[in-house]
Amino acid sequence: MVSKEKRGYIVIDRELCKGCYLCMAFCPRQRIVASSSLNQKGYYPIEFKESDDPKEMCTGCGTCATMCPDVAIEVYRE
């Protein structure tokens, strides 16, 4: 039996993110990076980095949203 890997993506509210980067530390696929631009509060928020490699794609595990103290991340699964 062929198992299809789950695919997911996240949506980040840049204005809620305070740049603590806990989500980056816990993302198993390293799909979250720090932004190079500031949000309106003066923080460098996170960004979701897409990938075409199936071994690096977001699985929608939800760890990033669970770790986010600012509730700035929404997780979606295919």
Chimera marker file (.cmm) of the C-alpha trace (Angstrom):
<marker_set name="trace">
<marker id="1" x="0.000" y="0.000" z="0.000" r="1" g="1" b="0" radius="0.5"/>
<marker id="2" x="1.286" y="3.428" z="-0.943" r="1" g="1" b="0" radius="0.5"/>
<marker id="3" x="0.913" y="6.004" z="1.790" r="1" g="1" b="0" radius="0.5"/>
<marker id="4" x="0.328" y="9.573" z="0.722" r="1" g="1" b="0" radius="0.5"/>
<marker id="5" x="2.098" y="12.079" z="2.895" r="1" g="1" b="0" radius="0.5"/>
<marker id="6" x="-0.060" y="14.794" z="4.401" r="1" g="1" b="0" radius="0.5"/>
<marker id="7" x="0.397" y="18.278" z="3.019" r="1" g="1" b="0" radius="0.5"/>
<marker id="8" x="-0.300" y="21.493" z="4.791" r="1" g="1" b="0" radius="0.5"/>
<marker id="9" x="0.422" y="25.164" z="4.956" r="1" g="1" b="0" radius="0.5"/>
<marker id="10" x="0.248" y="27.907" z="7.525" r="1" g="1" b="0" radius="0.5"/>
<marker id="11" x="-1.080" y="31.445" z="7.509" r="1" g="1" b="0" radius="0.5"/>
<marker id="12" x="0.654" y="33.978" z="9.719" r="1" g="1" b="0" radius="0.5"/>
<marker id="13" x="-0.868" y="37.184" z="11.038" r="1" g="1" b="0" radius="0.5"/>
<marker id="14" x="2.196" y="39.413" z="10.736" r="1" g="1" b="0" radius="0.5"/>
<marker id="15" x="0.763" y="42.043" z="13.055" r="1" g="1" b="0" radius="0.5"/>
<marker id="16" x="0.175" y="39.570" z="15.913" r="1" g="1" b="0" radius="0.5"/>
<marker id="17" x="3.620" y="37.968" z="15.635" r="1" g="1" b="0" radius="0.5"/>
<marker id="18" x="6.175" y="39.382" z="18.086" r="1" g="1" b="0" radius="0.5"/>
<marker id="19" x="9.130" y="37.470" z="16.663" r="1" g="1" b="0" radius="0.5"/>
<marker id="20" x="9.780" y="35.069" z="19.540" r="1" g="1" b="0" radius="0.5"/>
<marker id="21" x="10.669" y="32.384" z="16.942" r="1" g="1" b="0" radius="0.5"/>
<marker id="22" x="9.463" y="29.467" z="19.059" r="1" g="1" b="0" radius="0.5"/>
<marker id="23" x="7.645" y="28.139" z="16.002" r="1" g="1" b="0" radius="0.5"/>
<marker id="24" x="10.910" y="28.156" z="14.026" r="1" g="1" b="0" radius="0.5"/>
<marker id="25" x="12.636" y="26.099" z="16.702" r="1" g="1" b="0" radius="0.5"/>
<marker id="26" x="9.904" y="23.457" z="16.770" r="1" g="1" b="0" radius="0.5"/>
<marker id="27" x="9.017" y="23.139" z="13.060" r="1" g="1" b="0" radius="0.5"/>
<marker id="28" x="10.097" y="19.594" z="12.082" r="1" g="1" b="0" radius="0.5"/>
<marker id="29" x="10.502" y="20.568" z="8.410" r="1" g="1" b="0" radius="0.5"/>
<marker id="30" x="12.113" y="23.994" z="8.965" r="1" g="1" b="0" radius="0.5"/>
<marker id="31" x="9.508" y="25.765" z="6.797" r="1" g="1" b="0" radius="0.5"/>
<marker id="32" x="9.349" y="28.886" z="8.968" r="1" g="1" b="0" radius="0.5"/>
<marker id="33" x="11.853" y="31.718" z="8.629" r="1" g="1" b="0" radius="0.5"/>
<marker id="34" x="12.284" y="35.211" z="10.044" r="1" g="1" b="0" radius="0.5"/>
<marker id="35" x="11.062" y="38.024" z="7.837" r="1" g="1" b="0" radius="0.5"/>
<marker id="36" x="13.461" y="40.705" z="6.655" r="1" g="1" b="0" radius="0.5"/>
<marker id="37" x="10.849" y="43.437" z="7.122" r="1" g="1" b="0" radius="0.5"/>
<marker id="38" x="9.320" y="44.834" z="10.288" r="1" g="1" b="0" radius="0.5"/>
<marker id="39" x="5.637" y="44.700" z="11.179" r="1" g="1" b="0" radius="0.5"/>
<marker id="40" x="3.810" y="47.798" z="12.469" r="1" g="1" b="0" radius="0.5"/>
<marker id="41" x="4.843" y="47.099" z="16.063" r="1" g="1" b="0" radius="0.5"/>
<marker id="42" x="8.529" y="46.997" z="15.145" r="1" g="1" b="0" radius="0.5"/>
<marker id="43" x="9.068" y="43.226" z="15.292" r="1" g="1" b="0" radius="0.5"/>
<marker id="44" x="10.507" y="40.926" z="12.631" r="1" g="1" b="0" radius="0.5"/>
<marker id="45" x="7.657" y="38.436" z="12.208" r="1" g="1" b="0" radius="0.5"/>
<marker id="46" x="7.928" y="34.976" z="10.750" r="1" g="1" b="0" radius="0.5"/>
<marker id="47" x="7.155" y="33.862" z="7.208" r="1" g="1" b="0" radius="0.5"/>
<marker id="48" x="6.148" y="30.511" z="5.745" r="1" g="1" b="0" radius="0.5"/>
<marker id="49" x="8.631" y="29.188" z="3.200" r="1" g="1" b="0" radius="0.5"/>
<marker id="50" x="7.087" y="26.966" z="0.496" r="1" g="1" b="0" radius="0.5"/>
<marker id="51" x="8.943" y="23.959" z="-0.921" r="1" g="1" b="0" radius="0.5"/>
<marker id="52" x="8.474" y="21.693" z="-3.923" r="1" g="1" b="0" radius="0.5"/>
<marker id="53" x="10.466" y="18.841" z="-2.390" r="1" g="1" b="0" radius="0.5"/>
<marker id="54" x="8.004" y="16.352" z="-0.818" r="1" g="1" b="0" radius="0.5"/>
<marker id="55" x="10.479" y="15.617" z="1.983" r="1" g="1" b="0" radius="0.5"/>
<marker id="56" x="10.521" y="19.297" z="2.975" r="1" g="1" b="0" radius="0.5"/>
<marker id="57" x="6.830" y="20.187" z="2.560" r="1" g="1" b="0" radius="0.5"/>
<marker id="58" x="4.734" y="21.265" z="5.511" r="1" g="1" b="0" radius="0.5"/>
<marker id="59" x="2.705" y="18.357" z="6.868" r="1" g="1" b="0" radius="0.5"/>
<marker id="60" x="0.213" y="20.523" z="8.739" r="1" g="1" b="0" radius="0.5"/>
<marker id="61" x="1.260" y="18.991" z="12.063" r="1" g="1" b="0" radius="0.5"/>
<marker id="62" x="0.218" y="22.113" z="13.984" r="1" g="1" b="0" radius="0.5"/>
<marker id="63" x="3.268" y="22.271" z="16.237" r="1" g="1" b="0" radius="0.5"/>
<marker id="64" x="3.997" y="25.852" z="15.225" r="1" g="1" b="0" radius="0.5"/>
<marker id="65" x="0.479" y="27.002" z="16.118" r="1" g="1" b="0" radius="0.5"/>
<marker id="66" x="0.615" y="25.141" z="19.423" r="1" g="1" b="0" radius="0.5"/>
<marker id="67" x="3.916" y="26.788" z="20.363" r="1" g="1" b="0" radius="0.5"/>
<marker id="68" x="2.886" y="30.321" z="19.320" r="1" g="1" b="0" radius="0.5"/>
<marker id="69" x="2.161" y="32.401" z="22.458" r="1" g="1" b="0" radius="0.5"/>
<marker id="70" x="0.579" y="35.151" z="20.326" r="1" g="1" b="0" radius="0.5"/>
<marker id="71" x="-1.904" y="32.896" z="18.460" r="1" g="1" b="0" radius="0.5"/>
<marker id="72" x="-0.576" y="34.332" z="15.197" r="1" g="1" b="0" radius="0.5"/>
<marker id="73" x="-0.512" y="31.066" z="13.194" r="1" g="1" b="0" radius="0.5"/>
<marker id="74" x="-3.332" y="29.152" z="11.528" r="1" g="1" b="0" radius="0.5"/>
<marker id="75" x="-2.626" y="25.656" z="10.173" r="1" g="1" b="0" radius="0.5"/>
<marker id="76" x="-4.418" y="24.139" z="7.185" r="1" g="1" b="0" radius="0.5"/>
<marker id="77" x="-4.199" y="20.545" z="5.917" r="1" g="1" b="0" radius="0.5"/>
<marker id="78" x="-5.009" y="19.112" z="2.540" r="1" g="1" b="0" radius="0.5"/>
<link id1="1" id2="2" r="1" g="1" b="0" radius="0.2"/>
<link id1="2" id2="3" r="1" g="1" b="0" radius="0.2"/>
<link id1="3" id2="4" r="1" g="1" b="0" radius="0.2"/>
<link id1="4" id2="5" r="1" g="1" b="0" radius="0.2"/>
<link id1="5" id2="6" r="1" g="1" b="0" radius="0.2"/>
<link id1="6" id2="7" r="1" g="1" b="0" radius="0.2"/>
<link id1="7" id2="8" r="1" g="1" b="0" radius="0.2"/>
<link id1="8" id2="9" r="1" g="1" b="0" radius="0.2"/>
<link id1="9" id2="10" r="1" g="1" b="0" radius="0.2"/>
<link id1="10" id2="11" r="1" g="1" b="0" radius="0.2"/>
<link id1="11" id2="12" r="1" g="1" b="0" radius="0.2"/>
<link id1="12" id2="13" r="1" g="1" b="0" radius="0.2"/>
<link id1="13" id2="14" r="1" g="1" b="0" radius="0.2"/>
<link id1="14" id2="15" r="1" g="1" b="0" radius="0.2"/>
<link id1="15" id2="16" r="1" g="1" b="0" radius="0.2"/>
<link id1="16" id2="17" r="1" g="1" b="0" radius="0.2"/>
<link id1="17" id2="18" r="1" g="1" b="0" radius="0.2"/>
<link id1="18" id2="19" r="1" g="1" b="0" radius="0.2"/>
<link id1="19" id2="20" r="1" g="1" b="0" radius="0.2"/>
<link id1="20" id2="21" r="1" g="1" b="0" radius="0.2"/>
<link id1="21" id2="22" r="1" g="1" b="0" radius="0.2"/>
<link id1="22" id2="23" r="1" g="1" b="0" radius="0.2"/>
<link id1="23" id2="24" r="1" g="1" b="0" radius="0.2"/>
<link id1="24" id2="25" r="1" g="1" b="0" radius="0.2"/>
<link id1="25" id2="26" r="1" g="1" b="0" radius="0.2"/>
<link id1="26" id2="27" r="1" g="1" b="0" radius="0.2"/>
<link id1="27" id2="28" r="1" g="1" b="0" radius="0.2"/>
<link id1="28" id2="29" r="1" g="1" b="0" radius="0.2"/>
<link id1="29" id2="30" r="1" g="1" b="0" radius="0.2"/>
<link id1="30" id2="31" r="1" g="1" b="0" radius="0.2"/>
<link id1="31" id2="32" r="1" g="1" b="0" radius="0.2"/>
<link id1="32" id2="33" r="1" g="1" b="0" radius="0.2"/>
<link id1="33" id2="34" r="1" g="1" b="0" radius="0.2"/>
<link id1="34" id2="35" r="1" g="1" b="0" radius="0.2"/>
<link id1="35" id2="36" r="1" g="1" b="0" radius="0.2"/>
<link id1="36" id2="37" r="1" g="1" b="0" radius="0.2"/>
<link id1="37" id2="38" r="1" g="1" b="0" radius="0.2"/>
<link id1="38" id2="39" r="1" g="1" b="0" radius="0.2"/>
<link id1="39" id2="40" r="1" g="1" b="0" radius="0.2"/>
<link id1="40" id2="41" r="1" g="1" b="0" radius="0.2"/>
<link id1="41" id2="42" r="1" g="1" b="0" radius="0.2"/>
<link id1="42" id2="43" r="1" g="1" b="0" radius="0.2"/>
<link id1="43" id2="44" r="1" g="1" b="0" radius="0.2"/>
<link id1="44" id2="45" r="1" g="1" b="0" radius="0.2"/>
<link id1="45" id2="46" r="1" g="1" b="0" radius="0.2"/>
<link id1="46" id2="47" r="1" g="1" b="0" radius="0.2"/>
<link id1="47" id2="48" r="1" g="1" b="0" radius="0.2"/>
<link id1="48" id2="49" r="1" g="1" b="0" radius="0.2"/>
<link id1="49" id2="50" r="1" g="1" b="0" radius="0.2"/>
<link id1="50" id2="51" r="1" g="1" b="0" radius="0.2"/>
<link id1="51" id2="52" r="1" g="1" b="0" radius="0.2"/>
<link id1="52" id2="53" r="1" g="1" b="0" radius="0.2"/>
<link id1="53" id2="54" r="1" g="1" b="0" radius="0.2"/>
<link id1="54" id2="55" r="1" g="1" b="0" radius="0.2"/>
<link id1="55" id2="56" r="1" g="1" b="0" radius="0.2"/>
<link id1="56" id2="57" r="1" g="1" b="0" radius="0.2"/>
<link id1="57" id2="58" r="1" g="1" b="0" radius="0.2"/>
<link id1="58" id2="59" r="1" g="1" b="0" radius="0.2"/>
<link id1="59" id2="60" r="1" g="1" b="0" radius="0.2"/>
<link id1="60" id2="61" r="1" g="1" b="0" radius="0.2"/>
<link id1="61" id2="62" r="1" g="1" b="0" radius="0.2"/>
<link id1="62" id2="63" r="1" g="1" b="0" radius="0.2"/>
<link id1="63" id2="64" r="1" g="1" b="0" radius="0.2"/>
<link id1="64" id2="65" r="1" g="1" b="0" radius="0.2"/>
<link id1="65" id2="66" r="1" g="1" b="0" radius="0.2"/>
<link id1="66" id2="67" r="1" g="1" b="0" radius="0.2"/>
<link id1="67" id2="68" r="1" g="1" b="0" radius="0.2"/>
<link id1="68" id2="69" r="1" g="1" b="0" radius="0.2"/>
<link id1="69" id2="70" r="1" g="1" b="0" radius="0.2"/>
<link id1="70" id2="71" r="1" g="1" b="0" radius="0.2"/>
<link id1="71" id2="72" r="1" g="1" b="0" radius="0.2"/>
<link id1="72" id2="73" r="1" g="1" b="0" radius="0.2"/>
<link id1="73" id2="74" r="1" g="1" b="0" radius="0.2"/>
<link id1="74" id2="75" r="1" g="1" b="0" radius="0.2"/>
<link id1="75" id2="76" r="1" g="1" b="0" radius="0.2"/>
<link id1="76" id2="77" r="1" g="1" b="0" radius="0.2"/>
<link id1="77" id2="78" r="1" g="1" b="0" radius="0.2"/>
</marker_set>
